[in-house]
């Protein structure tokens, strides 16, 4: 019994430590040096990612097989940032994003509530597909 509990404890403690390393960093505005909350931080072209907290900080678990890939940071209104992942484990990474205004498409203002409801009903078939759809979730890792 004791040996079984010890084996499970060792597998839980040793296994994850060998399989991945944590990248820590902070994302700031390049002009104001203020933290940027909710920026998307991840391994480029993969589904490994997280977002920054209210202080612009993030902690991202990087599996060993992805440690030679590119780090990507993105947020609407800022220029996308890309760099090779630093050697891990390392010091906290400091990333400064440059402002890049986003161009919006055509904006229509409608004064009629009935018109808005009619448009919404007309788009139901486009917004809700009839065939089964598989969605992928995303969560933020935190210390």
TIBA-410675 format. One record per residue (C-alpha): chain; x, y, z. Coordinates in steps of 0.001 Angstrom, whole numbers. Example, Ala and Ser with C-alpha at 12.3 -4.5 7.8 and 13.67 -1.06 7.14 Angstrom:
2
 cadena      xx      yy      zz
      A   12300   -4500    7800
      A   13670   -1060    7140
END
This chain:
143
 cadena      xx      yy      zz
      A       0       0       0
      A    2687    2475    1051
      A    4853    1459   -1913
      A    1915    2060   -4311
      A    1244    5533   -2896
      A    4952    6367   -3121
      A    5093    5195   -6751
      A    2098    7351   -7720
      A    3630   10349   -5930
      A    6933    9901   -7781
      A    5193    9555  -11151
      A    3219   12736  -10546
      A    6259   14699   -9374
      A    8894   13431  -11816
      A    6817   12847  -14972
      A    5561   16392  -15665
      A    8937   17934  -14812
      A   10660   15973  -17549
      A    7966   16491  -20144
      A    7731   20294  -20117
      A    9285   23514  -18867
      A    7569   26705  -17736
      A    8194   29953  -19616
      A    7382   33033  -17538
      A    7137   36539  -18813
      A    5499   39929  -18828
      A    3898   41778  -21746
      A    4080   45580  -21748
      A    3073   48450  -24021
      A    6260   49652  -25777
      A    5359   53347  -25427
      A    3842   53573  -21956
      A    5538   50516  -20390
      A    2168   49653  -18818
      A    1168   45982  -18497
      A   -1086   44571  -21214
      A   -3787   42237  -19860
      A   -5449   39531  -21984
      A   -2692   39295  -24610
      A   -2553   35842  -26231
      A     820   34140  -25654
      A    1645   30821  -27270
      A    3813   28593  -29376
      A    3352   29768  -32973
      A    1321   27514  -35276
      A     333   25223  -32371
      A   -2510   25058  -29868
      A    -256   25644  -26881
      A   -1042   28984  -25319
      A   -2274   31143  -22497
      A   -3180   34780  -21897
      A   -1677   37459  -19709
      A   -3243   38391  -16374
      A   -4165   41946  -15273
      A    -464   42656  -14574
      A     603   41499  -18042
      A    2249   38356  -16609
      A    1978   34835  -17961
      A    3227   31325  -17221
      A    3237   28902  -20147
      A    4114   25200  -19965
      A    6211   24323  -23024
      A    6494   20595  -23830
      A   10058   19540  -24674
      A    9208   18765  -28310
      A    8188   22420  -28897
      A   11193   24156  -27292
      A   12796   24937  -30691
      A    9653   26667  -32002
      A    8638   30346  -32147
      A    6919   32268  -29344
      A    4033   34426  -30525
      A    2214   37219  -28665
      A    -877   38880  -30144
      A   -3602   41307  -29143
      A   -5962   43375  -31293
      A   -4574   46897  -31616
      A    -931   45763  -31313
      A    1584   44468  -33829
      A    2014   40671  -33600
      A    5265   39736  -31834
      A    7324   36645  -32752
      A   10700   35382  -31576
      A   12426   32020  -31092
      A   11613   30504  -27715
      A   14418   31300  -25252
      A   16360   28481  -23626
      A   14345   27111  -20734
      A   14278   27426  -17810
      A   15393   31028  -17858
      A   14736   34499  -16511
      A   11328   36120  -16823
      A   10877   37266  -20408
      A    9989   40928  -21044
      A    7990   41549  -24208
      A    7029   45016  -25437
      A    4251   45268  -28007
      A    4065   48104  -30547
      A     694   49767  -31156
      A    -842   48989  -34546
      A   -4337   50411  -35078
      A   -6730   47880  -36571
      A   -8839   48866  -39566
      A  -12505   48006  -39216
      A  -14802   47042  -42043
      A  -17993   48836  -42908
      A  -20111   49830  -39906
      A  -23870   50208  -40302
      A  -25944   51962  -37674
      A  -29569   50848  -37472
      A  -32126   52782  -35521
      A  -34760   50053  -35672
      A  -34800   47199  -33157
      A  -37055   45296  -35529
      A  -34425   45603  -38279
      A  -31737   44167  -35988
      A  -33977   41217  -35057
      A  -34807   40540  -38742
      A  -31083   40491  -39633
      A  -30326   38149  -36737
      A  -33081   35737  -37774
      A  -31905   35821  -41399
      A  -28380   34817  -40293
      A  -29423   31845  -38125
      A  -28538   29292  -40802
      A  -25088   30860  -41236
      A  -24353   31163  -37509
      A  -25647   27738  -36449
      A  -24492   24950  -38779
      A  -26764   21949  -39228
      A  -23927   19409  -39327
      A  -22113   18363  -36108
      A  -19278   20653  -35079
      A  -16322   19918  -32812
      A  -15116   22840  -30714
      A  -11704   23093  -29079
      A  -11390   24790  -25697
      A   -8669   27062  -24345
      A   -7708   27747  -20764
      A   -5225   29991  -18986
      A   -2538   28458  -16819
      A   -1755   30249  -13598
      A     542   29953  -10612
END
